């Protein structure tokens, strides 16, 4: 009997086999059979799954879809996972999972434990998710937090789907912005020694730069101070970047994000490094041309609307050149099978040309997926929160964590599609009521733990429970909802849509609350799950244990905690 990881594929094979049998029996003309698409009906009254194959065969078979559905359904073999299929207009074949199969899923979930709903879609292939990668010239802001939640949840889902996943932060420690950062730091550093030095016009005015300069002074005294008018020591800028990266790393760890690699942009330009290698490939392919004193990538020859500068007239590589080299390194040197970049929506104009350059250096642009996310607007009391309490011009991720906590921040960041702009309701995020989806989901997990703990105090455990006793509609509905997790992971890992995780978590919590409320309405004694029938009580406790495992799994995929008490 198939488990929850394979039921959709199992049904597809059953339908395809039945269609071939119908052709062999002469009930259908000999036509090619496309994939036997299996989907979940919008109305659960129609069953657990439905095949739309008859609708897809209608033109080739020159038969009404309903007639095709009847012919295929007639040849569906008996299977322990399903009841006999039914047919519905205009040409659906509906399937309902059998009660014994549903009951057995409880045992499957318990046996799988924390690995429940793992898939083998990735088949061990390597996937890299690069996310946040904010310039190390200031603290992470709320928008960076949305990118962090999206990237980390996506990495979790890919790992659950069978990929070997690496998380990476690309440190922009080369280029113009780091020069401005270093100049600002030196100005603030000099001011601490009483010098009347303005920060540069393109510098960083935030109070955090004063704090950073103060930290440098406390650690190194006047070691970086040069006579007035002399250039600053270059090592000061490198130290400032290092200190800023340390702060960024600490913020992300508070947010539950840990990277496998912190990749320095400077390393691209080492002798024989990625920059030299990538430019050599483009040059050999005749894709680099000199014009107006600069070096251009002839991307228009590959379908782009214009060529792009890769080396400025002053000899400095552009950010585009860095990205080309970086992605050459990802695909050709390190050999990732799948690369996902999580970027802010303001980079949308860069997507097409990066894919073009990826193809030009010998990688598969179809293996590069760039996920863009929109900005975040914080609201309190219905009003937009515009300014940080500490930094003056940005609202930092640390401030958000301080106010609502990591769990609430991550959940709300994931709740909407990355491409949709979101309003983050600070008041709702801390409200301890069912109106707050974070509280609603985590309370369900805490309640599941409480039922198991209080049952244990009464000498009852899930061990030995017979799941065949689980026949009530609300019990089977909860099992059906738990079974959806594998589908959700597959969707997230194939469509790169992490917003399905929080929505599923709410659906699963709702199914549990409905299960629990059903006992209240029946006025069962004790804990509602517990009855005078010990065998039935143990069976229900087994279901509660499975639900706890499933809910903890989806919380973990979102990077959230699964509290045992609230």
C-alpha positions as CSV (number, residue, x, y, z in Angstrom):
1,X,0.0,0.0,0.0
2,X,1.5,3.4,-0.9
3,X,2.3,5.9,1.8
4,X,1.5,9.7,1.8
5,X,4.6,10.5,-0.2
6,X,3.5,8.5,-3.2
7,X,-0.3,8.4,-3.2
8,X,-0.6,11.0,-6.0
9,X,2.0,9.2,-8.2
10,X,0.3,5.9,-7.3
11,X,-3.1,7.2,-8.5
12,X,-1.5,8.5,-11.7
13,X,-0.2,5.1,-12.4
14,X,-3.6,3.5,-11.6
15,X,-5.4,5.8,-14.0
16,X,-2.8,5.4,-16.8
17,X,-3.0,1.6,-16.4
18,X,-6.8,1.7,-16.6
19,X,-6.7,3.9,-19.7
20,X,-4.4,1.4,-21.4
21,X,-6.7,-1.4,-20.4
22,X,-9.7,0.5,-21.8
23,X,-7.9,0.8,-25.1
24,X,-6.9,-2.9,-25.1
25,X,-10.5,-3.8,-24.5
26,X,-11.8,-1.7,-27.3
27,X,-13.6,0.7,-25.0
28,X,-11.5,3.6,-26.2
29,X,-9.7,4.2,-29.5
30,X,-5.9,3.8,-29.5
31,X,-4.6,7.2,-28.6
32,X,-1.5,8.5,-26.8
33,X,-2.1,8.9,-23.1
34,X,-0.7,12.1,-21.6
35,X,0.1,12.4,-17.9
36,X,-2.9,11.3,-15.9
37,X,-3.2,14.6,-14.0
38,X,-4.3,14.1,-10.4
39,X,-5.5,17.0,-8.4
40,X,-7.5,17.7,-5.2
41,X,-11.1,18.6,-5.9
42,X,-12.1,22.1,-4.6
43,X,-15.2,20.4,-3.0
44,X,-14.2,17.6,-0.7
45,X,-17.6,16.1,-1.2
46,X,-16.3,15.0,-4.6
47,X,-13.6,12.9,-3.1
48,X,-9.9,13.2,-2.1
49,X,-8.5,13.2,-5.6
50,X,-9.7,13.6,-9.2
51,X,-8.2,12.8,-12.6
52,X,-8.8,15.2,-15.5
53,X,-7.4,12.7,-18.0
54,X,-10.8,12.2,-19.8
55,X,-11.0,16.0,-20.5
56,X,-7.5,15.9,-22.0
57,X,-8.2,12.8,-24.2
58,X,-11.5,14.1,-25.6
59,X,-10.2,15.7,-28.7
60,X,-7.8,12.9,-29.7
61,X,-10.4,10.1,-28.8
62,X,-13.2,12.1,-30.4
63,X,-15.5,11.0,-27.6
64,X,-17.4,13.0,-24.9
65,X,-15.2,13.4,-21.8
66,X,-17.9,11.8,-19.6
67,X,-18.0,8.7,-21.8
68,X,-14.1,8.5,-21.6
69,X,-14.3,8.8,-17.9
70,X,-16.8,6.0,-17.6
71,X,-14.6,3.8,-19.8
72,X,-11.5,4.4,-17.8
73,X,-13.2,4.0,-14.4
74,X,-14.6,0.7,-15.5
75,X,-11.0,-0.6,-15.8
76,X,-9.6,0.8,-12.6
77,X,-8.2,-2.1,-10.7
78,X,-9.0,-2.8,-7.0
79,X,-6.5,-1.1,-4.7
80,X,-6.3,-1.1,-0.9
81,X,-5.6,2.7,-0.9
82,X,-8.9,3.7,-2.6
83,X,-12.6,3.0,-2.8
84,X,-14.2,2.4,-6.2
85,X,-13.9,5.5,-8.3
86,X,-16.9,7.6,-9.3
87,X,-17.4,9.7,-12.4
88,X,-18.7,13.2,-12.6
89,X,-19.5,15.7,-15.3
90,X,-18.0,17.0,-17.4
91,X,-15.4,14.2,-17.3
92,X,-13.8,13.7,-13.9
93,X,-12.8,10.4,-12.3
94,X,-13.1,11.0,-8.6
95,X,-11.2,8.9,-6.0
96,X,-11.8,8.6,-2.3
97,X,-9.1,7.2,0.0
98,X,-10.2,4.1,1.8
99,X,-10.7,4.3,5.6
100,X,-8.1,1.5,6.3
101,X,-5.6,3.4,4.3
102,X,-6.3,6.7,6.1
103,X,-6.0,4.9,9.5
104,X,-2.7,3.4,8.5
105,X,-1.3,6.9,7.8
106,X,-1.3,7.6,11.5
107,X,1.2,4.7,12.0
108,X,3.3,6.0,9.0
109,X,3.5,9.5,10.5
110,X,4.6,8.2,13.9
111,X,7.2,5.8,12.4
112,X,8.6,8.7,10.2
113,X,8.8,11.1,13.2
114,X,10.7,14.3,12.4
115,X,11.3,13.1,8.8
116,X,7.6,12.8,8.1
117,X,6.6,13.9,4.5
118,X,10.2,13.8,3.3
119,X,10.4,13.3,-0.5
120,X,12.9,12.1,-3.0
121,X,12.3,14.7,-5.7
122,X,15.8,16.1,-5.5
123,X,17.3,12.6,-5.6
124,X,20.4,13.9,-3.9
125,X,21.1,16.7,-6.4
126,X,22.8,19.8,-5.1
127,X,20.9,23.0,-4.6
128,X,22.3,26.4,-3.5
129,X,20.1,29.1,-2.0
130,X,21.7,32.5,-1.7
131,X,19.7,35.0,0.2
132,X,19.8,38.3,2.1
133,X,23.4,39.1,0.9
134,X,22.8,42.7,2.0
135,X,25.7,45.1,1.6
136,X,27.7,45.0,4.8
137,X,27.5,48.7,5.2
138,X,24.7,48.9,7.7
139,X,22.5,46.8,9.9
140,X,19.9,44.5,8.4
141,X,16.5,46.1,8.0
142,X,13.0,44.7,8.0
143,X,13.0,44.1,4.2
144,X,16.2,41.9,4.6
145,X,14.2,40.0,7.2
146,X,11.6,39.0,4.7
147,X,14.3,37.8,2.3
148,X,15.8,35.8,5.2
149,X,12.5,34.1,6.1
150,X,11.8,33.3,2.4
151,X,15.3,31.9,1.7
152,X,15.6,29.8,4.8
153,X,12.1,28.3,4.5
154,X,12.8,27.5,0.9
155,X,16.1,25.9,1.8
156,X,14.3,23.8,4.4
157,X,11.7,22.6,1.9
158,X,14.3,21.7,-0.7
159,X,16.1,19.6,1.9
160,X,12.9,17.9,2.8
161,X,12.3,17.3,-0.9
162,X,15.6,15.4,-1.2
163,X,18.1,18.0,-2.3
164,X,21.6,18.5,-0.8
165,X,21.1,22.2,0.2
166,X,23.7,24.8,0.9
167,X,22.8,28.3,2.2
168,X,25.1,31.1,1.2
169,X,25.5,34.8,2.0
170,X,27.3,36.8,-0.6
171,X,29.4,39.5,1.1
172,X,29.6,42.6,-1.1
173,X,33.0,43.6,0.3
174,X,34.3,45.2,-2.9
175,X,33.2,48.2,-4.9
176,X,32.0,51.8,-4.6
177,X,29.7,51.3,-1.6
178,X,32.4,49.8,0.5
179,X,34.6,52.7,-0.3
180,X,31.9,55.2,0.9
181,X,31.5,53.0,4.0
182,X,35.2,53.1,4.8
183,X,35.3,56.9,4.3
184,X,32.4,57.4,6.6
185,X,33.9,55.1,9.2
186,X,37.2,57.1,9.1
187,X,35.3,60.4,9.4
188,X,33.4,59.1,12.5
189,X,36.6,57.7,13.9
190,X,38.4,61.0,13.5
191,X,35.5,62.8,15.2
192,X,36.0,60.7,18.3
193,X,39.5,62.2,18.5
194,X,38.1,65.8,18.3
195,X,38.6,66.4,14.7
196,X,36.0,68.5,12.9
197,X,35.6,66.2,9.9
198,X,32.3,65.9,7.9
199,X,31.1,62.6,6.6
200,X,31.4,62.3,2.8
201,X,28.3,63.3,0.7
202,X,27.7,59.7,-0.3
203,X,28.4,58.3,3.1
204,X,26.3,56.6,5.7
205,X,24.8,59.0,8.3
206,X,23.3,56.4,10.6
207,X,24.1,56.4,14.3
208,X,25.4,52.8,13.9
209,X,28.5,54.3,12.2
210,X,29.3,56.3,15.3
211,X,28.9,53.1,17.4
212,X,31.1,51.2,14.9
213,X,33.8,53.9,15.1
214,X,33.6,53.8,18.9
215,X,34.1,50.0,18.9
216,X,37.2,50.5,16.7
217,X,38.6,53.1,19.0
218,X,38.0,50.9,22.1
219,X,39.8,48.0,20.5
220,X,42.6,49.8,18.7
221,X,42.9,53.2,20.2
222,X,44.5,55.7,17.7
223,X,46.2,53.0,15.7
224,X,44.3,54.0,12.6
225,X,44.6,57.8,13.0
226,X,46.7,59.5,10.3
227,X,47.8,63.2,10.2
228,X,45.1,65.5,8.9
229,X,44.9,65.4,5.1
230,X,46.6,62.1,4.7
231,X,44.6,59.1,3.2
232,X,43.0,56.8,5.7
233,X,44.7,53.4,6.2
234,X,43.0,50.8,3.9
235,X,42.9,48.2,6.7
236,X,40.4,50.3,8.6
237,X,37.7,49.8,5.9
238,X,38.4,46.0,5.9
239,X,38.1,46.0,9.7
240,X,34.8,47.9,9.5
241,X,33.4,45.4,7.0
242,X,34.5,42.6,9.3
243,X,32.7,44.1,12.3
244,X,29.6,44.8,10.3
245,X,29.5,41.3,9.0
246,X,29.8,40.0,12.6
247,X,26.8,42.1,13.5
248,X,24.8,40.9,10.5
249,X,25.7,37.3,11.4
250,X,24.5,37.8,15.0
251,X,21.2,39.3,13.8
252,X,20.6,36.4,11.5
253,X,21.4,33.8,14.1
254,X,18.8,35.6,16.4
255,X,16.5,35.1,13.5
256,X,17.3,31.4,13.3
257,X,19.3,31.6,10.1
258,X,22.7,29.9,9.7
259,X,24.7,29.8,6.5
260,X,26.9,27.1,5.2
261,X,29.2,29.6,3.6
262,X,29.8,33.4,3.7
263,X,31.2,34.2,0.3
264,X,33.5,37.2,-0.2
265,X,33.1,39.2,-3.4
266,X,36.8,40.1,-3.1
267,X,37.7,36.4,-3.6
268,X,36.3,36.6,-7.2
269,X,39.2,38.8,-8.1
270,X,42.1,36.7,-6.8
271,X,44.7,35.6,-9.4
272,X,43.2,32.8,-11.5
273,X,39.9,33.3,-9.7
274,X,36.3,33.3,-10.9
275,X,36.5,36.7,-12.5
276,X,39.4,35.8,-14.7
277,X,37.9,32.5,-15.7
278,X,34.5,33.9,-16.6
279,X,35.9,36.8,-18.6
280,X,38.2,34.4,-20.4
281,X,35.3,32.3,-21.5
282,X,33.4,35.4,-22.7
283,X,36.4,36.7,-24.5
284,X,37.1,33.4,-26.2
285,X,33.5,33.3,-27.4
286,X,33.8,36.7,-28.9
287,X,31.3,38.1,-26.5
288,X,33.5,41.0,-25.1
289,X,33.9,44.2,-27.1
290,X,35.7,47.4,-26.3
291,X,33.7,50.6,-26.8
292,X,34.0,54.1,-25.5
293,X,37.0,53.1,-23.4
294,X,35.0,50.4,-21.6
295,X,34.6,46.6,-22.0
296,X,31.1,45.5,-22.9
297,X,29.4,42.1,-22.8
298,X,27.7,41.8,-26.2
299,X,24.5,40.5,-24.6
300,X,22.3,41.9,-27.5
301,X,23.7,39.1,-29.6
302,X,22.0,36.7,-27.2
303,X,18.6,38.3,-27.2
304,X,19.0,41.1,-24.7
305,X,17.8,44.6,-25.8
306,X,21.2,46.1,-25.2
307,X,24.8,45.4,-24.4
308,X,26.1,45.8,-20.9
309,X,29.3,47.2,-19.5
310,X,31.4,44.7,-17.5
311,X,34.6,46.8,-17.0
312,X,34.3,50.6,-16.7
313,X,36.6,53.0,-18.5
314,X,38.7,53.4,-15.3
315,X,39.3,49.7,-15.2
316,X,37.0,48.8,-12.4
317,X,34.6,45.8,-12.9
318,X,30.9,46.5,-12.6
319,X,28.5,44.7,-10.3
320,X,27.3,42.8,-13.4
321,X,30.8,41.5,-14.0
322,X,30.9,40.3,-10.3
323,X,27.6,38.5,-10.7
324,X,28.7,36.8,-13.9
325,X,31.9,35.6,-12.2
326,X,30.0,34.6,-9.1
327,X,27.5,32.5,-11.0
328,X,30.2,30.9,-13.1
329,X,31.7,29.9,-9.8
330,X,28.3,28.5,-8.6
331,X,27.6,26.4,-11.7
332,X,31.0,25.6,-13.3
333,X,33.4,25.5,-10.3
334,X,31.2,24.2,-7.5
335,X,28.8,22.3,-9.7
336,X,25.4,23.1,-8.2
337,X,22.5,21.5,-10.0
338,X,20.1,24.1,-8.9
339,X,20.8,27.7,-7.9
340,X,18.2,30.0,-6.3
341,X,18.9,33.7,-5.7
342,X,16.5,35.5,-3.4
343,X,16.5,39.2,-4.3
344,X,14.6,42.3,-3.5
345,X,12.1,43.4,-6.2
346,X,14.3,46.4,-7.1
347,X,16.6,44.0,-8.9
348,X,14.0,42.8,-11.3
349,X,15.8,44.5,-14.3
350,X,18.8,42.4,-13.7
351,X,17.1,39.0,-13.9
352,X,17.1,38.5,-17.7
353,X,20.6,39.7,-18.3
354,X,22.0,37.5,-15.6
355,X,20.3,34.4,-17.1
356,X,21.8,35.4,-20.5
357,X,25.3,35.7,-19.0
358,X,24.9,32.4,-17.2
359,X,24.2,30.8,-20.6
360,X,27.2,32.6,-22.1
361,X,29.6,31.2,-19.6
362,X,28.5,27.6,-20.2
363,X,25.8,27.0,-17.5
364,X,22.2,26.1,-17.9
365,X,20.0,29.2,-17.3
366,X,17.0,27.0,-16.6
367,X,18.8,25.8,-13.5
368,X,19.0,29.4,-12.2
369,X,15.9,30.7,-10.4
370,X,15.7,34.2,-9.2
371,X,13.0,34.8,-6.6
372,X,12.0,38.4,-6.1
373,X,10.3,39.7,-3.0
374,X,8.5,43.0,-2.4
375,X,8.9,45.5,0.3
376,X,7.4,45.4,3.8
377,X,5.3,48.1,5.4
378,X,5.1,48.0,9.2
379,X,1.9,49.2,10.8
380,X,0.9,49.8,14.4
381,X,-2.7,50.8,15.3
382,X,-3.4,51.1,11.6
383,X,-0.7,53.7,11.1
384,X,2.5,53.2,9.1
385,X,5.6,53.0,11.2
386,X,8.2,55.0,9.3
387,X,11.3,55.5,11.5
388,X,13.6,53.4,13.6
389,X,13.9,54.2,17.3
390,X,17.7,53.8,17.2
391,X,18.9,54.2,13.6
392,X,16.8,57.2,12.5
393,X,16.3,56.2,8.9
394,X,15.7,52.4,8.8
395,X,13.8,50.0,10.9
396,X,16.2,47.2,11.8
397,X,15.5,43.5,11.9
398,X,16.8,43.4,15.4
399,X,14.1,46.0,16.5
400,X,11.4,43.9,14.9
401,X,12.7,40.7,16.7
402,X,12.7,42.7,20.0
403,X,9.1,43.7,19.5
404,X,7.3,40.6,18.1
405,X,9.9,37.8,18.3
406,X,11.4,35.6,15.7
407,X,8.5,33.2,15.3
408,X,5.9,35.8,14.6
409,X,8.3,37.7,12.2
410,X,9.1,34.7,10.2
411,X,5.5,33.5,10.0
412,X,4.2,36.9,8.8
413,X,7.0,37.3,6.3
414,X,6.1,34.0,4.8
415,X,2.3,34.5,4.8
416,X,2.1,36.3,1.5
417,X,3.5,35.5,-1.9
418,X,7.1,36.9,-2.2
419,X,5.9,39.0,-5.2
420,X,3.1,40.7,-3.2
421,X,3.8,43.8,-1.1
422,X,2.9,43.1,2.5
423,X,1.6,45.1,5.4
424,X,3.0,43.7,8.7
425,X,0.6,44.4,11.6
426,X,2.7,44.7,14.7
427,X,-0.3,44.7,17.0
428,X,-1.7,41.5,15.5
429,X,1.7,39.7,15.7
430,X,1.8,39.9,19.5
431,X,-1.9,39.4,20.2
432,X,-2.6,36.2,22.1
433,X,-5.8,35.2,20.5
434,X,-7.1,33.1,17.6
435,X,-7.0,36.3,15.5
436,X,-3.3,36.0,15.4
437,X,-2.4,33.2,13.0
438,X,1.0,32.6,14.8
439,X,-0.7,32.2,18.2
440,X,-3.5,30.1,16.6
441,X,-1.0,27.6,15.1
442,X,1.4,27.4,18.0
443,X,-1.4,27.1,20.5
444,X,-2.6,24.0,18.5
445,X,0.8,22.4,19.0
446,X,0.9,23.3,22.7
447,X,-2.6,21.8,23.1
448,X,-1.6,18.6,21.4
449,X,1.3,18.3,23.8
450,X,-1.0,19.1,26.8
451,X,-3.4,16.3,25.8
452,X,-0.6,13.8,25.7
453,X,0.9,15.0,29.0
454,X,-2.3,15.0,30.9
455,X,-3.2,11.6,29.5
456,X,0.1,10.3,30.7
457,X,-0.7,11.6,34.2
458,X,-3.8,9.4,34.1
459,X,-1.7,6.4,33.0
460,X,-2.7,6.5,29.4
461,X,-0.2,6.7,26.5
462,X,-0.5,6.2,22.7
463,X,1.4,2.9,22.8
464,X,-0.7,0.0,21.8
465,X,-3.5,2.1,20.3
466,X,-5.4,0.4,17.5
467,X,-5.8,3.0,14.7
468,X,-8.6,0.9,13.2
469,X,-10.8,2.4,16.0
470,X,-10.5,5.8,14.3
471,X,-13.6,6.1,12.2
472,X,-15.3,9.4,13.3
473,X,-15.5,12.0,10.5
474,X,-13.5,14.6,12.5
475,X,-10.8,12.0,13.1
476,X,-10.5,11.0,9.4
477,X,-10.6,14.7,8.4
478,X,-7.6,15.4,10.6
479,X,-5.7,12.5,9.0
480,X,-6.5,13.8,5.5
481,X,-5.2,17.2,6.5
482,X,-1.9,15.7,7.8
483,X,-1.5,13.8,4.6
484,X,-1.4,17.1,2.6
485,X,2.0,18.0,4.0
486,X,3.9,16.0,1.4
487,X,2.0,17.8,-1.4
488,X,2.8,21.2,0.2
489,X,6.5,20.4,0.4
490,X,6.4,19.3,-3.2
491,X,4.7,22.6,-4.2
492,X,7.2,24.7,-2.3
493,X,10.2,22.8,-3.7
494,X,9.1,22.9,-7.3
495,X,7.4,26.2,-7.6
496,X,9.5,28.1,-5.0
497,X,6.4,29.4,-3.2
498,X,7.1,29.2,0.5
499,X,3.8,31.0,1.3
500,X,2.1,27.6,1.2
501,X,3.7,26.6,4.4
502,X,2.0,29.1,6.8
503,X,-1.3,28.6,5.0
504,X,-1.1,24.8,5.4
505,X,-0.1,25.3,9.1
506,X,-3.3,27.2,9.7
507,X,-5.3,24.5,7.9
508,X,-3.8,21.8,10.0
509,X,-4.4,23.7,13.2
510,X,-8.0,24.3,12.1
511,X,-8.4,20.5,11.5
512,X,-7.1,19.8,15.0
513,X,-9.2,22.4,16.7
514,X,-12.3,20.9,14.8
515,X,-11.3,17.5,16.0
516,X,-10.9,18.7,19.6
517,X,-14.1,20.8,19.5
518,X,-16.1,17.8,18.3
519,X,-15.5,16.0,21.5
520,X,-16.5,19.1,23.5
521,X,-19.8,19.2,21.6
522,X,-20.3,15.5,22.4
523,X,-19.6,16.1,26.1
524,X,-17.1,13.3,26.3
525,X,-15.7,12.9,29.8
526,X,-12.2,13.8,30.9
527,X,-9.9,15.3,28.3
528,X,-12.5,15.0,25.5
529,X,-10.0,12.7,23.6
530,X,-10.3,10.3,26.6
531,X,-13.4,8.2,27.0
532,X,-14.4,5.3,29.3
533,X,-13.2,3.0,26.5
534,X,-9.4,2.7,27.1
535,X,-8.7,1.1,23.7
536,X,-10.5,3.9,21.9
537,X,-8.7,6.5,24.0
538,X,-5.3,5.1,23.2
539,X,-6.2,5.1,19.5
540,X,-7.2,8.8,19.7
541,X,-4.0,9.5,21.6
542,X,-2.1,7.9,18.7
543,X,-3.8,10.3,16.4
544,X,-2.9,13.2,18.6
545,X,0.7,12.1,18.6
546,X,0.7,11.9,14.8
547,X,-0.8,15.4,14.6
548,X,1.8,16.8,16.9
549,X,4.5,15.4,14.7
550,X,3.0,16.8,11.5
551,X,2.4,20.3,13.0
552,X,5.9,20.4,14.5
553,X,7.3,19.5,11.1
554,X,5.6,22.4,9.3
555,X,6.6,24.8,12.0
556,X,10.2,23.5,11.7
557,X,10.1,24.0,7.9
558,X,9.2,27.7,8.6
559,X,12.0,28.0,11.0
560,X,9.6,28.4,14.0
561,X,9.6,26.8,17.4
562,X,6.9,24.3,18.4
563,X,6.0,25.3,22.0
564,X,4.8,22.6,24.4
565,X,3.2,25.1,26.7
566,X,1.6,28.6,26.1
